[in-house]
Amino acid sequence: MSTLLILGFLGGIGGTEIILIIVVLLLFFGGKRIPELAKGLGKGIREFKDATSGKSDEPKELPKKD
């Protein structure tokens, strides 16, 4: 996917604006904190998708044999 397709909802954001946003994020959070934030965001999105599709981390119970 191209950057314009991904960020198309922002009204045609350009390369200069993307660089400015990255610099501001680095100033606010620092280089070590950003990967942690991205990992947490990815985990949250994955949990949301699993919850909406009905998947769970818990194993399903097998029927008991008599």
Beta strands, then each sheet from edge to edge (+ up, - down):
end
